[in-house]
């Protein structure tokens, strides 16, 4: 699929976003091992979250769908059944990494893999702690999907991941649900805490003392009725679009505002974005509110260290903003971008070059000088949803039409993106 973008003067309107992808994954997986029927409203329609539902169905979990509402018939910690074929995680790194924590405790062997992109994403970071807990795991070339997991009676561990990762933390905590005793994860750089919030909501005993997150194994999890907040990572594309087009006015309602995720808003405001956060309330442990932005040019800045970890998913679209900002953008400590759906440092650089934007690439980041103009061009998602959406946004500020090739990659996380963008253009 190709998507054509013509330059815009301003964007305006009130919008609501589909459910947060990260939270949707976690609610579905935990509901599957809870006891009873959980009703999840505003579940993400993205392909990644549908892959999670497909894997759970293959493991014997009943699931009903009515629009964006999903009902999951949980069977408790020991309710999974052996799948009849390899579990298909599609393009979803979240699915394969987090669900593997639960699969490691099952009394049956299973395989889990995905599409070509996922098959080239390293899994050693989850295999190491799961093996330490007692699981037997084999993978292609020792680290790539598909993985064959022979579950075991797991033992609790105290684990310190070498790289901060919410997915690795979740994998270990999900495995810890099934282990007798206390499993702990040390997190010196805090990552998004949706797993801890959701586990607590379903009845798990989970605590944090300093950098150490601990969970008591073998809890009785109880079904819940929950609503997934709008996805702040999806909001990033429209917040950046407003900054690119001075005079824009966008209001985004019902957005998740977890303190572990709002670094995006903090960074944009520090760069000079005119943002207001309104009507904040707590729902099922998650903060939810409204974001209003009035577009104006921003200064730019630096993303490094802990800020990089917090903004890792938003960096592609922030790179677009950096090129149009006054002072540009420098990104450091972002080697993780090399092993996403694409090498996002390389794909950002490729598309920037096609649009006439200068960028200096480093091993773990890049520098983009500010004050640049985008040239209308043919760009490519390279099969990466965030690259597709980031450069559709860049096209709004270009000097002529821009064509995004393989634009349907956006459906992995945000199939409604192009329709909402069209509504904001009026």
HUZIKA-V400157 format. One record per pair of residues at least 12 apart in sequence whose C-alpha atoms are under 6 Angstrom apart, sorted by the first residue. I is the first residue (numbers start at 1). J is the second residue. Records with the same first field share a line. If there is no record, write none. Layout:
BEGIN
I->J + J
END
This chain:
BEGIN
1->406 + 407 + 408
2->404 + 405 + 406 + 407
3->403 + 404 + 407
4->402 + 403
5->395 + 401 + 402
6->401
7->396 + 397 + 398
8->396
10->245 + 248
11->248 + 424 + 425
12->248 + 249 + 250 + 424
13->250 + 424
14->250 + 251 + 252
15->252
16->252 + 253
17->230
18->44 + 230
19->42 + 43 + 44 + 228 + 229 + 230 + 231
20->229 + 230 + 231
21->44
24->43
25->49
31->74
32->74
33->74 + 75 + 76 + 77
34->74 + 76 + 221 + 222 + 223
35->74 + 75 + 76 + 222 + 223
36->73 + 74 + 223
37->72 + 73 + 74 + 223
38->71 + 72 + 223 + 224 + 225
39->70 + 71 + 225
40->69 + 70 + 225 + 226 + 227
41->69 + 227
42->68 + 69 + 227 + 228
43->68
46->411 + 412 + 413 + 414
47->412
48->92 + 412
51->89 + 90
52->95
55->87
58->83
59->80 + 81 + 83
60->80 + 81
86->111 + 112
87->112
88->113 + 114
89->113 + 114
90->114 + 115
91->115 + 118
98->167 + 170 + 171
101->171 + 172 + 174 + 175
102->174 + 175
104->135 + 151
105->151 + 152 + 153
106->151
107->151
109->149 + 150
110->148 + 149
111->147 + 148
112->146 + 147
113->145 + 146
119->144 + 145
122->143 + 144
123->143 + 144
124->143
126->168
133->154 + 155
134->154
135->151 + 152
136->149 + 150
137->149
154->179
155->179
156->179 + 181 + 182 + 183
157->183
158->183 + 184 + 185
159->185
160->185 + 186
166->191
176->217
177->217 + 218
178->217 + 218
179->217
180->217
181->216 + 217
182->215 + 216 + 217
183->214 + 215
184->213 + 214
185->212 + 213
186->211 + 212
187->211
188->211
192->260
197->285
202->221 + 222
203->221
204->219
229->255 + 256
230->254 + 255 + 256
232->256
241->393
242->295
243->295 + 296 + 297
245->295
246->295 + 296
247->295
248->294 + 295
249->293 + 294
250->292 + 293
251->291 + 292
252->290 + 291
253->290
254->288 + 289 + 290
255->288 + 289
256->287 + 288
257->287 + 288
258->287
271->298 + 299 + 300
272->298
273->298
274->293 + 294
275->292 + 293
276->291 + 292
277->290 + 291
278->290
298->325
299->325 + 326 + 327
300->322 + 325 + 327 + 328 + 329
301->329
302->329 + 330 + 331
303->331
304->331 + 332 + 333
305->333
317->390
323->368 + 370 + 372
324->370 + 371 + 372
325->370 + 371
326->370 + 371
327->370
328->368 + 369 + 370
329->367 + 368
330->366 + 367
331->365 + 366
332->364 + 365
333->364
334->364 + 365
335->364
341->384
351->379
355->374 + 375 + 377
356->375
374->398
375->398 + 399
376->398 + 399 + 400 + 401 + 402
377->402
378->402 + 403
379->404
380->404 + 405
381->406
383->409
384->409
385->409 + 410
388->407
END
